Amino acid sequence: MSEITEDDMHAYVDGLLPAERRVEIEAWLAAHPEDEARVRVWRMQNRGLHEAFDSVLNEPLPLDMVRAASVRHRASRPPWRAAAAALALVATGLIGYGIGVRGQPAAMEYAALPRDAALAHVVFSPEQRHPVEVDARHAGHLVSWLSKRLGHELHAPDFQAQGFALLGGRLLSGQAGPVAQFMYEDKQARRVTLYVRRDGAGQADTGFRHAREDGVEVFYWVDRDLGYALSGAIDQAEMGRLADAAYRQIGR
């Protein structure tokens, strides 16, 4: 097998490789879990970008814009310059749209919760040396610190009855502000993460919802101004039991 580079993995994610090369990369990823995790992150990022911008890219150019570009450039510049000008205007609109994502409606922001949680899970759960920022030996400090940063009292659920022990947690940055992540591990070295954020968009309390993001099972809900998402690459039924245990403990 020839060397697998980062460019090869990006091309694999984008579907640009011939079948033989794809097979080689899939074999490489199966033997290199950190690279496999990076590929899953890139796939989720691609899907997020498509969900955010495809509808804008597929909109027809306003007729006035096309006419203005055509009149302005027809006499003095080659035809491709007019097309470039129109595309530049579209790109400017996309930048403005991207800046406005932070102000998206509550329903859209809530819909992004499982994807964001799964992305954070895929990034940090494969880590061996630094899976968490503060380990479980300092659980009291961890919960107090994250509560202060989110401006809301947090709880780290106890999953001992389900066979998972707290490894620790870390502070992340989300679109709407700080996010807490708690990580758990069982005796088989399987890991699950609980992603917690302030729900600043005014989303009402919800019951359990389920999503699958590139092989990661996510159960998510909103309770008392906080959005929760429990993520793991394990059986959906087992994840559901963990989520139920988390919900019962947090909701006390």
C-alpha distance (Angstrom), angle and dihedral (degrees) to the residues before:
residue distance angle dihedral
M1 . . .
S2 3.80 . .
E3 3.79 120.2 .
I4 3.81 115.3 -72.7
T5 3.79 111.9 -137.3
E6 3.80 131.8 -169.4
D7 3.81 88.5 -106.6
D8 3.80 88.8 56.3
M9 3.80 90.8 52.7
H10 3.81 92.1 49.0
A11 3.81 89.9 49.8
Y12 3.81 88.7 49.3
V13 3.81 91.3 53.3
D14 3.80 90.8 47.9
G15 3.81 92.8 50.0
L16 3.81 94.2 -118.6
L17 3.81 100.6 127.9
P18 3.81 131.3 92.7
A19 3.78 117.4 -110.1
E20 3.83 95.6 -101.9
R21 3.80 92.9 54.0
R22 3.81 91.3 46.0
V23 3.81 89.7 55.7
E24 3.81 90.4 51.2
I25 3.79 92.0 50.3
E26 3.81 92.8 46.7
A27 3.80 89.0 53.6
W28 3.81 89.7 49.4
L29 3.81 92.4 49.5
A30 3.79 91.5 49.5
A31 3.81 88.6 58.1
H32 3.82 96.8 40.4
P33 3.83 111.0 53.0
E34 3.82 94.9 -179.3
D35 3.82 91.1 57.7
E36 3.81 89.6 44.1
A37 3.80 88.9 54.1
R38 3.82 90.6 51.0
V39 3.80 90.4 51.5
R40 3.80 91.1 51.4
V41 3.80 90.0 50.8
W42 3.81 91.3 51.4
R43 3.79 90.9 49.6
M44 3.80 91.7 52.6
Q45 3.81 90.6 46.9
N46 3.80 90.2 51.9
R47 3.77 91.8 50.4
G48 3.79 91.3 47.8
L49 3.81 91.5 52.1
H50 3.80 91.6 48.7
E51 3.80 91.5 49.5
A52 3.79 91.1 49.3
F53 3.80 100.9 43.0
D54 3.82 112.9 18.2
S55 3.78 92.5 87.4
V56 3.80 89.9 54.1
L57 3.80 94.8 45.2
N58 3.80 90.7 49.9
E59 3.79 93.9 52.9
P60 3.83 113.7 105.7
L61 3.77 115.9 -111.2
P62 3.81 111.6 -100.5
L63 3.80 109.2 -99.1
D64 3.81 92.0 -127.1
M65 3.81 90.2 56.1
V66 3.79 92.3 50.6
R67 3.81 92.0 48.0
A68 3.80 92.8 47.1
A69 3.79 92.6 50.6
S70 3.78 91.8 46.0
V71 3.81 95.7 49.4
R72 3.78 93.8 44.2
H73 3.79 96.9 50.4
R74 3.81 105.4 26.4
A75 3.79 97.8 87.5
S76 3.80 102.5 40.4
R77 3.83 107.6 25.2
P78 3.79 137.8 50.8
P79 3.82 115.3 -96.5
W80 3.82 94.0 -104.5
R81 3.82 90.0 63.2
A82 3.80 90.7 62.5
A83 3.79 90.6 52.0
A84 3.79 90.1 48.8
A85 3.80 90.7 52.1
A86 3.78 91.1 51.9
L87 3.79 91.7 48.3
A88 3.79 90.4 49.7
L89 3.79 89.2 56.1
V90 3.78 90.3 50.2
A91 3.82 90.2 49.7
T92 3.80 89.9 50.9
G93 3.77 89.0 53.2
L94 3.79 90.7 50.5
I95 3.79 91.4 52.0
G96 3.76 89.6 52.7
Y97 3.77 90.1 47.5
G98 3.80 90.8 50.8
I99 3.79 91.9 51.2
G100 3.78 88.7 52.4
V101 3.81 94.6 54.4
R102 3.79 89.7 92.2
G103 3.77 88.3 64.8
Q104 3.78 95.1 50.3
P105 3.82 119.6 140.5
A106 3.81 119.0 -86.3
A107 3.81 93.1 -108.3
M108 3.81 92.3 55.3
E109 3.80 92.7 45.7
Y110 3.81 91.6 49.3
A111 3.80 90.3 48.8
A112 3.82 88.8 56.7
L113 3.83 92.6 55.2
P114 3.85 97.7 87.3
R115 3.80 92.9 44.5
D116 3.81 92.8 49.5
A117 3.80 91.2 46.7
A118 3.81 93.0 48.3
L119 3.79 90.3 48.3
A120 3.81 91.5 53.0
H121 3.81 89.7 46.3
V122 3.80 92.9 52.5
V123 3.80 91.9 47.7
F124 3.80 98.6 50.5
S125 3.82 109.1 22.9
P126 3.86 95.2 73.9
E127 3.82 91.8 54.2
Q128 3.80 112.7 115.7
R129 3.79 103.7 -179.1
H130 3.81 100.4 32.3
P131 3.81 109.8 20.9
V132 3.82 91.4 143.6
E133 3.78 137.8 26.5
V134 3.83 95.7 -140.2
D135 3.80 117.8 24.7
A136 3.79 129.4 -138.0
R137 3.81 92.9 -98.0
H138 3.80 85.7 75.3
A139 3.80 97.0 39.0
G140 3.80 93.9 138.5
H141 3.79 92.1 53.9
L142 3.82 90.8 43.8
V143 3.81 94.3 54.9
S144 3.81 92.7 42.9
W145 3.82 92.5 48.8
L146 3.80 95.0 47.6
S147 3.82 91.2 44.7
K148 3.78 89.9 54.4
R149 3.79 93.2 48.1
L150 3.82 93.3 49.2
G151 3.81 92.8 41.2
H152 3.80 91.4 -128.9
E153 3.81 134.4 90.8
L154 3.80 109.5 -99.5
H155 3.79 133.2 -165.4
A156 3.80 128.9 -155.7
P157 3.81 104.9 -142.5
D158 3.81 118.7 -129.3
F159 3.82 110.9 -124.0
Q160 3.81 96.8 173.5
A161 3.81 90.7 115.5
Q162 3.81 88.5 55.5
G163 3.82 92.5 48.1
F164 3.81 98.9 -104.2
A165 3.81 124.7 118.4
L166 3.79 126.2 -159.0
L167 3.81 112.5 -103.3
G168 3.80 94.1 -177.7
G169 3.77 135.5 -101.0
R170 3.75 148.8 -111.3
L171 3.80 143.8 -143.4
L172 3.81 116.8 -107.9
S173 3.78 134.0 -175.9
G174 3.80 118.7 -118.6
Q175 3.80 133.2 -176.7
A176 3.79 91.9 -97.4
G177 3.81 98.6 36.7
P178 3.82 141.1 -73.2
V179 3.80 120.6 -1.4
A180 3.82 129.8 -162.5
Q181 3.79 123.1 -141.6
F182 3.81 123.2 -167.3
M183 3.81 118.2 -168.8
Y184 3.82 128.4 -155.1
E185 3.81 132.6 -174.3
D186 3.80 134.7 -166.4
K187 3.83 130.0 -150.1
Q188 3.81 89.9 -88.6
A189 3.83 89.7 58.7
R190 3.80 91.2 -111.6
R191 3.78 111.8 149.1
V192 3.79 135.1 -152.6
T193 3.79 127.4 -176.3
L194 3.79 132.7 -153.4
Y195 3.82 112.5 -147.1
V196 3.83 115.1 -161.0
R197 3.80 127.5 -175.1
R198 3.79 137.9 165.1
D199 3.79 109.6 -101.3
G200 3.79 99.3 -135.4
A201 3.79 94.5 165.9
G202 3.80 94.1 75.1
Q203 3.79 95.8 -111.0
A204 3.82 110.4 173.9
D205 3.80 120.8 -123.1
T206 3.79 111.6 -78.8
G207 3.77 139.7 -167.2
F208 3.78 123.8 -119.7
R209 3.77 118.9 -54.4
H210 3.78 126.5 -175.8
A211 3.80 132.2 -145.5
R212 3.78 135.1 169.8
E213 3.80 115.4 -144.3
D214 3.83 113.6 -173.3
G215 3.78 93.7 -39.6
V216 3.80 95.4 -38.1
E217 3.82 114.8 118.6
V218 3.81 111.9 -142.1
F219 3.80 128.2 -171.1
Y220 3.79 112.2 -172.5
W221 3.78 139.8 175.9
V222 3.82 144.1 155.2
D223 3.80 122.1 -117.7
R224 3.80 127.4 171.8
D225 3.83 97.8 -18.9
L226 3.79 94.9 -43.9
G227 3.78 127.8 104.9
Y228 3.81 115.8 -145.6
A229 3.80 130.1 -167.9
L230 3.80 124.3 179.2
S231 3.81 112.2 -159.9
G232 3.79 134.2 -173.2
A233 3.79 142.0 144.0
I234 3.80 92.6 -124.8
D235 3.80 137.4 99.5
Q236 3.80 114.2 -46.8
A237 3.81 93.7 -132.1
E238 3.80 91.6 51.8
M239 3.79 90.5 47.8
G240 3.79 88.6 51.2
R241 3.80 91.2 55.0
L242 3.80 90.9 50.0
A243 3.80 91.0 48.4
D244 3.80 90.6 49.9
A245 3.81 90.4 51.4
A246 3.82 90.4 49.2
Y247 3.78 92.5 48.7
R248 3.82 93.1 49.9
Q249 3.80 93.0 49.3
I250 3.80 97.1 43.1
G251 3.78 92.9 45.0
R252 3.81 94.7 55.6
